[in-house]
Amino acid sequence: MPDVSIGPVDATLPGSSWSDPHTGSTETVAFVGANGSQILAFLHRPERHATVGGFLLCSSLYEDLELNSRTELLVARALAAHGFATVRFHYRGTGNSDNVGGGAVTLDSMVADARTAMSWLVDLTSVTRMSFCGFRMGALVAAELAQRDEGAPLALWAPTINGAEYYRGLSRASRVLGVRAEPQRQQTGASAEKQFAERGFAEMLGNQIPRASFEDLRGRVLPSDLGYKRRVLLVDVGLGDVTPYQTLASGWADCGALVDVLKVRTRQLWMVPDVWEPPENSPVTEQLVAGITRWAVGVAPDESPLDV
C-alpha cells in the first residue's frame, strides 16, 4: 500500500450520504482537500459484504469526462456491490472541483488529485489494498499511481497511449462538429497553434485548453513496463480487430505483467453520438460494467474472499 498521507482531509458534508438498495451500497459525496484546492469526490461503500479492498477510478478530461460519467458511476456501484470501496472524483480545473493553480491541468496535478481522493477513501474505510483504473487520459494517472504500489492491480480502460494522439483526435472531432454545425455556429477551424498564439488557449469540442495543459499532456505516454506479475486489464474499445494496443500489451506481457483483455466493440466513447441512449439501456455499458467487475473480483486477494 503506497503512502497516501497528504495532510488534513475535509469531513463529509452533512446530508451527503445515501443508500442504494439495488446494489446494497452507500454513496457519499464530499469536497475533499485543502481550502481553495478541493476536489469533488464520490465514495461507494458496500453494506451487504465486507470491504475487500479499495478501487480508484480515474476519469479522463474534456468531452470524455461528461460522456463517460454515468458509465463510471455504474461501474462504481457494481464494484461496491461486490465488496470494493470505490472512489470517483473530478480533477481540479474540471467538473465541480476548484480551479488548479495556474489554471492549467497537468499530469502532476491530476496525480495529486487522485492521491487526495485515495487518501479520503483510506481514511474512511481503512482499506490496505488498492486497485487502480483509468479511462482514456485517466489511464496515465492510474498507471503512475500503480507503479508506486508494487503489485497493485491496474485496469486501463480505452487508454490514451500518448497525449499527442489524444489531442489530434480531439481536434479532428472538433473540426467534424464544426462542419456539421449550423453556419452561424461553425468554428473558425484555426489551428491549435494559431489559437494559442492569439488567445493563449485552443478550443476543442467547446473546451478551452490552456497552452500549458496542451504542452504538458501531449508529451505523456503510457509506460512500456507495468511491472513483473502485475495483474492488468486492458479494455480495448473500438470496432477494428487490429489496434495499437496489441503491441503495447505484448510488451507488458514480455516484461512479466499478467495481462487480460476485454474487447468491447463500439465507437470510441468520446465521439458525440447521433442519438443519445441512457447507459443503463446500452449492451456496451453492460459489457463494460460486467467485464471490469468480473476482473476485479478475480484478482481480489485470497485472504479476503468475497461473500457473493
C-alpha positions as CSV (number, residue, x, y, z in Angstrom):
1,M,0.0,0.0,0.0
2,P,1.6,3.3,-1.0
3,D,2.0,6.3,1.4
4,V,-1.1,8.4,0.9
5,S,-0.6,10.8,3.7
6,I,-1.3,14.3,2.3
7,G,-2.5,16.3,5.3
8,P,-6.0,17.1,6.6
9,V,-8.9,15.9,4.6
10,D,-12.2,17.7,4.9
11,A,-15.1,15.9,6.6
12,T,-18.1,14.7,4.6
13,L,-20.8,17.4,4.0
14,P,-23.9,17.0,6.2
15,G,-26.7,15.0,4.5
16,S,-24.4,13.9,1.6
17,S,-24.7,10.1,2.1
18,W,-27.4,7.8,1.0
19,S,-28.0,4.1,0.5
20,D,-28.6,2.4,-2.8
21,P,-31.0,-0.6,-2.1
22,H,-30.4,-2.1,-5.6
23,T,-26.7,-2.6,-5.0
24,G,-26.6,-2.8,-1.2
25,S,-24.1,0.1,-1.0
26,T,-23.7,3.5,0.5
27,E,-22.8,6.5,-1.6
28,T,-21.1,9.6,-0.1
29,V,-20.2,12.9,-1.8
30,A,-17.8,15.5,-0.4
31,F,-15.4,18.3,-1.3
32,V,-12.0,16.9,-0.2
33,G,-8.7,18.6,0.2
34,A,-7.3,21.9,1.4
35,N,-9.4,25.0,1.1
36,G,-9.1,26.5,-2.4
37,S,-7.8,23.3,-3.9
38,Q,-10.7,21.0,-3.2
39,I,-11.9,18.2,-5.4
40,L,-15.4,16.8,-5.6
41,A,-15.3,13.1,-4.8
42,F,-17.8,10.3,-4.6
43,L,-17.3,7.2,-2.4
44,H,-19.2,4.0,-2.9
45,R,-19.0,1.5,0.0
46,P,-20.5,-2.0,0.4
47,E,-23.2,-2.5,3.0
48,R,-24.0,-6.2,2.5
49,H,-20.5,-7.5,2.2
50,A,-17.2,-7.0,4.0
51,T,-14.9,-4.5,2.3
52,V,-12.2,-6.5,0.4
53,G,-10.2,-3.5,-0.9
54,G,-10.2,-0.1,-2.4
55,F,-10.7,0.8,-6.0
56,L,-9.7,4.2,-7.5
57,L,-11.5,5.3,-10.7
58,C,-9.5,8.0,-12.6
59,S,-11.7,9.8,-15.2
60,S,-10.5,11.4,-18.4
61,L,-10.7,15.1,-19.4
62,Y,-12.8,17.4,-21.5
63,E,-15.6,15.7,-23.5
64,D,-14.7,12.3,-22.0
65,L,-15.5,13.4,-18.5
66,E,-19.1,14.2,-19.3
67,L,-19.8,11.4,-21.8
68,N,-18.4,8.6,-19.6
69,S,-19.5,9.8,-16.1
70,R,-22.7,7.8,-16.0
71,T,-20.9,4.6,-17.1
72,E,-18.2,5.2,-14.4
73,L,-21.0,5.6,-11.8
74,L,-22.5,2.2,-12.8
75,V,-19.0,0.6,-12.6
76,A,-18.5,2.1,-9.1
77,R,-21.9,0.8,-7.9
78,A,-21.2,-2.7,-9.3
79,L,-17.8,-2.8,-7.6
80,A,-19.3,-1.6,-4.3
81,A,-21.9,-4.4,-4.6
82,H,-19.1,-6.9,-4.7
83,G,-17.2,-5.6,-1.8
84,F,-14.9,-2.8,-3.1
85,A,-14.9,0.7,-1.6
86,T,-14.7,2.7,-4.8
87,V,-13.9,6.4,-5.2
88,R,-14.6,8.7,-8.2
89,F,-13.6,12.3,-8.4
90,H,-13.2,15.4,-10.6
91,Y,-9.7,16.8,-11.1
92,R,-9.1,20.4,-10.1
93,G,-9.9,22.6,-13.1
94,T,-12.6,20.2,-14.3
95,G,-16.2,19.4,-13.3
96,N,-17.2,20.8,-9.9
97,S,-13.8,20.9,-8.3
98,D,-11.8,24.0,-7.5
99,N,-9.5,25.6,-10.1
100,V,-6.0,24.3,-10.3
101,G,-3.1,26.6,-9.5
102,G,-2.0,28.5,-12.7
103,G,-5.2,27.5,-14.4
104,A,-3.7,24.5,-16.3
105,V,-4.4,20.9,-15.7
106,T,-1.2,18.8,-15.9
107,L,-0.4,15.2,-15.3
108,D,1.2,16.1,-12.0
109,S,-1.9,18.0,-10.8
110,M,-4.1,15.0,-11.9
111,V,-2.0,12.6,-10.0
112,A,-2.0,14.8,-6.9
113,D,-5.8,15.0,-7.0
114,A,-6.1,11.2,-7.4
115,R,-3.9,10.8,-4.3
116,T,-6.2,13.2,-2.4
117,A,-9.2,11.0,-3.4
118,M,-7.4,7.8,-2.5
119,S,-6.4,9.3,0.9
120,W,-10.0,10.1,1.6
121,L,-11.1,6.6,0.7
122,V,-8.4,5.1,3.0
123,D,-9.3,7.5,5.9
124,L,-13.0,6.5,5.8
125,T,-12.6,2.7,5.1
126,S,-9.1,1.8,6.4
127,V,-8.5,-0.4,3.4
128,T,-5.0,-1.8,2.9
129,R,-5.1,-2.9,-0.7
130,M,-5.8,-0.7,-3.7
131,S,-6.7,-1.3,-7.3
132,F,-6.4,1.4,-9.9
133,C,-8.5,2.1,-13.1
134,G,-8.1,4.9,-15.6
135,F,-10.3,5.8,-18.5
136,R,-8.6,7.4,-21.6
137,M,-6.3,10.2,-20.3
138,G,-7.0,8.9,-16.7
139,A,-5.1,5.8,-17.7
140,L,-1.9,7.8,-17.5
141,V,-2.8,8.8,-13.9
142,A,-3.8,5.3,-12.9
143,A,-0.6,3.8,-14.3
144,E,1.5,6.4,-12.5
145,L,-0.1,5.6,-9.1
146,A,0.0,1.8,-9.7
147,Q,3.8,2.0,-10.3
148,R,4.2,3.4,-6.8
149,D,2.3,0.5,-5.3
150,E,4.1,-2.7,-6.3
151,G,1.7,-5.5,-7.3
152,A,-1.5,-3.3,-7.3
153,P,-4.0,-4.5,-10.0
154,L,-4.3,-2.0,-12.8
155,A,-7.2,-1.6,-15.3
156,L,-6.6,0.5,-18.4
157,W,-9.9,1.4,-19.9
158,A,-9.7,2.6,-23.6
159,P,-6.3,4.1,-22.5
160,T,-4.7,7.1,-24.2
161,I,-1.3,5.7,-25.4
162,N,0.2,9.1,-25.8
163,G,-1.1,12.7,-25.3
164,A,-0.2,13.9,-28.7
165,E,-2.5,11.4,-30.4
166,Y,-5.3,12.2,-27.9
167,Y,-5.2,15.9,-28.8
168,R,-5.1,15.0,-32.5
169,G,-8.3,13.0,-32.1
170,L,-9.9,15.8,-30.1
171,S,-9.0,18.4,-32.7
172,R,-10.4,16.2,-35.5
173,A,-13.6,15.6,-33.7
174,S,-13.9,19.3,-33.1
175,R,-13.5,20.1,-36.8
176,V,-16.1,17.5,-37.8
177,L,-18.6,19.0,-35.4
178,G,-17.8,22.4,-36.9
179,V,-18.7,21.2,-40.4
180,R,-21.9,19.7,-39.1
181,A,-23.0,22.8,-37.2
182,E,-25.2,25.5,-38.5
183,P,-23.3,28.2,-40.4
184,Q,-23.7,30.8,-37.6
185,R,-22.3,28.3,-35.1
186,Q,-19.4,26.8,-37.1
187,Q,-16.0,27.1,-35.6
188,T,-13.3,29.1,-37.3
189,G,-11.1,26.0,-37.9
190,A,-8.0,27.8,-36.9
191,S,-5.1,25.5,-35.9
192,A,-4.3,25.0,-32.3
193,E,-1.0,26.8,-32.6
194,K,-2.7,29.8,-34.1
195,Q,-5.3,29.9,-31.3
196,F,-2.5,29.6,-28.7
197,A,-0.7,32.5,-30.3
198,E,-3.8,34.7,-30.4
199,R,-5.6,33.8,-27.2
200,G,-3.3,31.6,-25.1
201,F,-5.7,28.7,-25.3
202,A,-7.2,26.4,-28.0
203,E,-10.9,25.5,-28.2
204,M,-11.7,21.8,-28.9
205,L,-15.2,20.5,-28.6
206,G,-16.2,23.6,-26.7
207,N,-13.4,23.1,-24.1
208,Q,-10.8,25.9,-23.6
209,I,-7.4,24.1,-23.3
210,P,-4.6,26.3,-22.0
211,R,-1.3,26.0,-23.7
212,A,0.4,24.8,-20.5
213,S,-2.0,21.8,-20.3
214,F,-1.6,21.0,-24.0
215,E,2.2,21.2,-23.8
216,D,2.4,19.0,-20.6
217,L,-0.1,16.3,-21.6
218,R,0.7,15.9,-25.2
219,G,4.2,14.6,-24.3
220,R,2.9,12.0,-21.9
221,V,2.9,8.3,-22.8
222,L,1.8,5.0,-21.2
223,P,4.8,3.1,-19.7
224,S,6.2,0.2,-21.7
225,D,6.7,-1.8,-18.5
226,L,3.9,-2.1,-15.9
227,G,5.8,-4.4,-13.5
228,Y,6.5,-8.1,-13.1
229,K,3.5,-10.2,-12.2
230,R,1.2,-7.2,-12.0
231,R,-2.4,-8.0,-12.9
232,V,-3.5,-5.8,-15.8
233,L,-6.9,-5.4,-17.5
234,L,-6.8,-3.8,-20.9
235,V,-10.3,-2.6,-22.0
236,D,-9.9,-2.4,-25.8
237,V,-12.8,-0.2,-27.1
238,G,-13.2,0.1,-30.8
239,L,-14.6,-1.6,-34.0
240,G,-11.3,-2.9,-35.5
241,D,-9.7,-6.2,-34.8
242,V,-6.2,-4.7,-35.1
243,T,-5.4,-1.9,-32.6
244,P,-2.3,-0.1,-31.4
245,Y,-2.9,-1.8,-28.0
246,Q,-1.7,-5.2,-29.3
247,T,1.9,-4.2,-29.4
248,L,1.8,-2.4,-26.1
249,A,0.0,-5.4,-24.4
250,S,2.6,-7.8,-25.8
251,G,5.4,-5.6,-24.4
252,W,3.8,-5.6,-21.0
253,A,3.5,-9.3,-21.0
254,D,7.1,-9.7,-22.1
255,C,8.1,-7.7,-19.1
256,G,6.1,-10.1,-16.8
257,A,2.7,-8.5,-16.4
258,L,-0.3,-10.7,-16.4
259,V,-2.5,-9.1,-19.0
260,D,-6.2,-9.8,-19.6
261,V,-8.0,-8.1,-22.5
262,L,-11.7,-7.1,-22.6
263,K,-12.7,-6.3,-26.2
264,V,-15.7,-4.0,-26.5
265,R,-16.9,-3.4,-30.0
266,T,-18.2,0.2,-30.3
267,R,-17.1,3.6,-31.5
268,Q,-14.7,5.5,-29.3
269,L,-16.7,6.8,-26.4
270,W,-15.6,10.4,-26.8
271,M,-17.4,10.6,-30.2
272,V,-20.6,12.6,-29.9
273,P,-23.4,10.1,-30.7
274,D,-26.1,10.8,-33.3
275,V,-28.8,9.5,-30.9
276,W,-28.5,9.7,-27.1
277,E,-29.1,6.5,-25.2
278,P,-29.3,6.0,-21.5
279,P,-26.2,4.0,-20.5
280,E,-28.4,1.6,-18.5
281,N,-30.1,0.6,-21.7
282,S,-26.8,0.0,-23.6
283,P,-25.4,-3.5,-24.1
284,V,-22.0,-1.9,-24.5
285,T,-22.3,-0.4,-21.0
286,E,-23.5,-3.7,-19.6
287,Q,-20.4,-5.4,-21.1
288,L,-18.1,-2.8,-19.7
289,V,-19.6,-2.9,-16.2
290,A,-19.7,-6.7,-16.0
291,G,-16.3,-7.2,-17.5
292,I,-14.5,-4.7,-15.2
293,T,-16.3,-6.1,-12.2
294,R,-15.6,-9.7,-13.0
295,W,-11.9,-8.9,-13.4
296,A,-11.7,-7.0,-10.1
297,V,-13.4,-9.9,-8.3
298,G,-11.0,-12.4,-10.0
299,V,-7.9,-10.5,-8.7
300,A,-9.2,-9.9,-5.2
301,P,-6.8,-11.2,-2.5
302,D,-7.3,-14.8,-1.4
303,E,-7.1,-13.8,2.2
304,S,-10.3,-11.7,1.8
305,P,-12.8,-13.8,-0.1
306,L,-15.9,-12.2,-1.4
307,D,-19.2,-13.2,0.1
308,V,-21.3,-13.4,-3.0
